[in-house]
Amino acid sequence: MIETITTALHAPDPSMRLRAALAAGTDPDPRLVDELIARCGVDPDFFVRDMLTWALTRLPAQVTVPRLVGELGSESPQARAQALHTLSKVGDRSAWPAITGDLLHDDDAEVARAAWRAAVALVPAGRETALAAELAGELGRGGIDVQRSLSRALAELGEATRDALTTARRHRNPRVRAHAEATARLLDDPDSDFGYELELAAKIANTGAAVQDSSPPC
């Protein structure tokens, strides 16, 4: 059975790889952990990778977490991102020390987004405010999808985010101010339209940019 699944995980047909990942999760076997993690780092199909993650969550955390943490140092952005995504799904807080600042500020946007989600899922009680301050350093980054991901991560931290957002709303960069404002709206109203709020906040921030930019940077 192990050999059959392993072979199928390498099949050219993504539907075969998907079924193999499903089989691995349906009848979890720790002997497959290394193969499942390795495939997460290279499989080109989103749905297959998601099923691989599910299969890994079916295995004991003491088996998967150390190996997933090891993937965080990979040179492959996909391997880092998928390992972070899987750690967020496993939810074992022993992985928290591995969610480093380098990952939270990774040059690859998909890695950074996965790190934000993992950090919020794994942050120990009492560390939420410090995490919010760290994440706030990414405000203004990327396009709307990246900004939405960061805002959702910050919003999940709840009231611990307030001080960081208050500071960011006074930032000299109007893009950062706008993102902070839209995030504050999301925090107050989780059902708000983030795209609309960001566009509105950007218009306001840019209108006052000339005055705001004359003040010292945060």
C-alpha positions in Angstrom: 0.0 0.0 0.0 2.8 2.4 0.9 4.6 1.8 -2.4 1.3 2.2 -4.4 0.6 5.6 -2.8 4.2 6.7 -3.2 4.2 5.8 -6.9 0.8 7.5 -7.5 2.0 10.7 -5.8 4.5 11.0 -8.6 2.0 10.3 -11.4 1.8 12.8 -14.3 -2.0 13.0 -13.9 -3.0 15.4 -11.1 -6.2 13.5 -10.4 -4.2 10.4 -9.6 -2.0 12.4 -7.3 -5.1 13.8 -5.6 -6.5 10.3 -5.0 -3.2 9.2 -3.7 -3.0 12.1 -1.2 -6.6 11.3 -0.2 -5.7 7.7 0.4 -2.7 8.7 2.5 -5.0 10.8 4.7 -7.8 8.2 4.9 -5.5 5.5 6.2 -2.6 7.6 7.8 0.7 6.0 8.1 3.7 7.8 9.6 6.0 6.0 7.1 4.6 8.4 4.5 5.4 11.6 6.2 8.6 12.5 4.4 7.1 11.7 1.0 4.0 13.8 1.7 6.1 16.8 2.8 8.5 16.4 -0.1 5.5 16.4 -2.5 4.1 19.5 -0.9 7.3 21.4 -1.9 7.1 20.4 -5.6 3.6 19.5 -6.7 2.3 22.2 -9.1 -1.4 21.6 -8.5 -3.1 23.6 -5.7 -5.7 21.0 -5.0 -3.2 18.2 -4.7 -1.1 20.3 -2.3 -4.1 21.1 -0.2 -5.0 17.3 0.0 -1.4 16.6 1.0 -1.7 19.1 3.8 -4.9 17.4 4.9 -3.2 14.0 4.9 -0.4 15.4 7.0 -2.9 16.8 9.6 -4.1 13.2 10.0 -0.8 12.1 11.3 0.5 12.7 14.9 1.9 16.2 15.4 5.0 14.8 17.1 5.7 13.1 13.8 4.9 15.9 11.4 5.9 19.1 13.2 9.7 18.6 13.4 9.8 17.7 9.7 7.6 20.6 8.7 9.8 23.0 10.8 12.8 21.6 8.9 11.2 22.6 5.6 11.1 26.3 6.7 14.8 26.6 5.9 14.3 25.3 2.3 15.5 27.3 -0.6 12.2 26.6 -2.3 9.5 29.2 -1.7 6.8 26.7 -2.3 8.3 24.3 0.2 8.4 27.1 2.8 4.9 28.3 2.1 3.3 24.9 2.1 5.1 23.9 5.3 3.8 27.1 7.0 0.3 26.5 5.7 0.4 22.9 7.1 1.7 24.0 10.4 -1.2 26.5 10.7 -3.6 23.6 10.1 -1.9 21.3 12.5 -2.1 24.0 15.2 0.7 22.7 17.4 2.1 25.7 19.3 5.4 23.9 19.8 6.2 25.2 16.2 5.9 28.9 17.3 9.6 29.5 17.7 10.2 28.5 14.1 7.9 31.3 12.8 10.8 33.8 12.6 10.9 37.4 11.5 12.6 36.3 8.3 9.6 34.3 7.4 7.1 37.0 8.3 9.0 39.4 6.1 10.0 36.9 3.4 10.7 38.4 0.0 8.3 35.9 -1.6 4.8 37.1 -1.0 3.2 33.7 -0.8 5.7 32.6 1.9 5.0 35.8 3.9 1.2 35.3 3.6 1.5 31.7 4.8 3.8 32.9 7.7 1.2 35.5 8.8 -1.5 32.9 8.9 0.7 30.5 10.8 1.8 33.1 13.3 -1.7 34.1 14.1 -2.7 30.4 14.5 0.2 29.5 16.8 1.0 32.7 18.8 1.2 31.9 22.5 -1.1 33.8 24.9 0.4 37.1 25.8 2.5 37.5 22.7 -0.3 38.9 20.5 0.6 42.6 20.8 4.2 41.9 19.9 3.1 39.9 16.9 0.8 42.7 15.8 3.6 45.2 15.9 5.8 42.8 13.9 3.1 42.3 11.3 2.3 46.0 11.1 5.7 46.4 9.6 4.3 44.8 6.4 1.4 47.3 6.0 1.4 48.7 2.5 3.1 45.7 1.0 2.0 44.2 -2.3 -1.4 44.3 -4.2 -4.8 44.0 -2.8 -4.7 40.2 -2.2 -1.5 40.5 -0.2 -2.9 43.4 1.7 -6.1 41.6 2.4 -4.3 38.6 3.8 -2.3 40.8 6.2 -5.4 42.7 7.3 -7.2 39.5 8.0 -4.3 38.2 10.0 -4.1 41.4 12.1 -7.9 41.4 12.5 -7.7 37.9 14.0 -5.5 39.2 16.7 -8.3 41.5 17.8 -7.7 44.3 20.3 -4.0 43.4 20.5 -3.7 45.1 17.1 -5.1 48.5 18.1 -1.8 50.2 19.2 0.1 49.0 16.1 -2.7 50.3 13.8 -2.9 53.6 15.6 0.8 54.1 15.0 0.6 53.0 11.4 -2.3 55.4 10.7 0.2 58.3 11.4 2.9 56.9 9.1 4.5 59.2 6.6 3.8 56.8 3.7 0.2 57.3 2.5 0.1 53.6 1.3 0.8 52.4 4.8 -1.7 54.8 6.3 -4.4 53.6 3.9 -3.8 50.0 4.6 -3.8 50.6 8.4 -7.1 52.5 8.1 -8.7 49.7 6.0 -7.5 47.1 8.5 -9.0 49.1 11.4 -12.3 49.1 9.6 -12.1 45.4 9.1 -11.3 44.9 12.8 -14.5 46.9 13.7 -16.6 45.3 11.0 -15.4 41.8 9.8 -18.1 41.9 7.1 -16.9 45.1 5.6 -15.8 45.2 1.9 -12.0 45.4 2.3 -11.4 46.5 -1.3 -13.8 49.4 -1.0 -12.4 50.4 2.4 -8.9 50.3 1.1 -9.8 52.4 -1.9 -11.6 55.0 0.2 -8.7 55.1 2.8 -6.2 55.5 0.0 -8.0 58.5 -1.4 -8.1 60.1 2.0 -4.5 59.3 2.8 -3.3 60.6 -0.6 -5.3 63.8 -0.2 -3.4 64.6 3.0 -0.1 63.2 1.9 1.7 66.5 1.4 0.9 67.5 5.0 1.5 64.1 6.6 4.8 63.6 4.8 6.4 66.6 6.4 6.2 64.9 9.9 8.9 62.6 11.2 8.6 59.0 10.0 7.2 56.4 12.5 
